[in-house]
Amino acid sequence: MISDRVSADQTSTFPRFLDLAYPNIESAEGVWLSTTRGAKILDACSGGAMVSNLGHGAPDIVQAGARQAERIAYFYMDHFTNEPQEELAALLVAVAAPEMARVRFGSSGSEANETALRLARAYHVDRGEPARWRVISPAQAYHGSTMATLALSGRKHTLQEPYTPYLSHHLHIAPSTWRFDVTGEAALRELDQRLEEAGPETIAAFFCEPVSGAALPAYSSPDKFWLGLHQRREKHGFLICFDEVVTGMGRVGSWFAYQQLPIEPDIVTIGKGLGAGYAPISAVLCKQHVYDAVERGSRFFDLGHTWDGAPISCATGLAVLNAMIDQRLIERVRERGPRLLEQLQAALHGNPIVAEVRGRGFLLGIDLVDLPEEMHADERVEDIALGRGLLVTTTHSTQDGYAGDEVVFAPAFTSSDGELDMMIERLAATLGDVASR
């Protein structure tokens, strides 16, 4: 009989956690996962990584990829283009990001963010400023698992070790959260310090999430910080790169999170929701002046991953984008999001381990009070939630000192009101259990 849980000594794979017995998922439909033993798990985090925005088992999306595979499955983008790639890029710019001018496709969020770094570097080199290479970013962040993207984080203990010898020396500022800086003024002062330390002529970009995903779920800096960041961009000439791998494609109630802020990026990345779990695809979008620098300079952007712009991935992404338009899912998230936040705040009111509940759209974050490192409250939350038939994602950043344990609540856009109510009920019961234990 197939095992309901698979541990490291039962598999030929190389699992992430060698001490964890992984539940064995056989199938899924909508927001429900089924294990090989028939147990049902309610998915409150879109596949666990905020990816499956359309839920599981959407036949139109599956069929779009299958139809494209019957025509042509793969070729390398250095040699050809294809209709799905051209149509997806045009529709993204026309509908989702009219502020942007060009699109470059990749396979994952890490690839997209590394591509954004390389594009920022190419922009400055082609404009005759080769000294610009350094990046400033918030310390409490996650931008990917490649060496280049790991260097963007300031989380040495939980992310960068033992790989620090391979990482570029970028600069970081503390996030302006309730723990440190509720107004954003301290973050701006620290940004000025980093600029002075490095020399503003060496700074290529400020790189951050406009609304954070996994590392500081559903957090966004105060408007004062964004306005100050814009002023410093104008003064010093660096680019602003927004990582919207989580928030792009509607997660916070607009196509992009930056569309809710008093600032626009020069470069923005998307990932997870673009393929919605049906194909690996990501993208980098840039403004016209960024493209113009390369066009007037080297006329060459040397970057290529095997599956960039591949026909199946782009056909799937196009089907996802059209589904979101046809089903008016952005409007659904924007209209339902405020009540979802109110429901979660009410359900967790009075829980002694909950410090803050925040969110936009279908991305909600729960800060737990400062708990001992050795307690590993994140693991307790996930384990108890699974026991209650609920999938949520947690973070454990206490060693780095910028944030404690946090819970991510990010359901699929297609979740019914009844399913959302059930997710909140199970999550509240889970955190009640953790508090009592």
Secondary structure, DSSP 4 states (H G I P E B T S, - for coil): ---SEE-GGG-SS--S-TT--EE-EEEEEBTEEEETT--EEEESSGGGTT--TT-B--HHHHHHHHHHHHH-----TTT---HHHHHHHHHIIIII-TT--EEEEESSHHHHHHHHHHHHHHHHHHTT-TT--EEEEESS----SSHHHHTT---IIIIITT-GGGS---EEE---STTT-SSSHHHHHHHHHHHHHH-GGGEEEEEE-SS--SSSTT----HHHHHHHHHHHHHH--EEEEEETTTTTTTTSSSSGGGGSS---SEEEE-HHHHTTSS--EEEEE-HHHHHHHHHTT-------TTTT-HHHHHHHHHHHHHHHHTTHHHHHHHHHHHHHHHHHHHHTT-TTEEEEEEETTEEEEEEPP--GGG-HHHHHHHHHHHTTEE-EEEE-GGGTS--EEEEE---TT--HHHHHHHHHHHHHHHHHHHH-
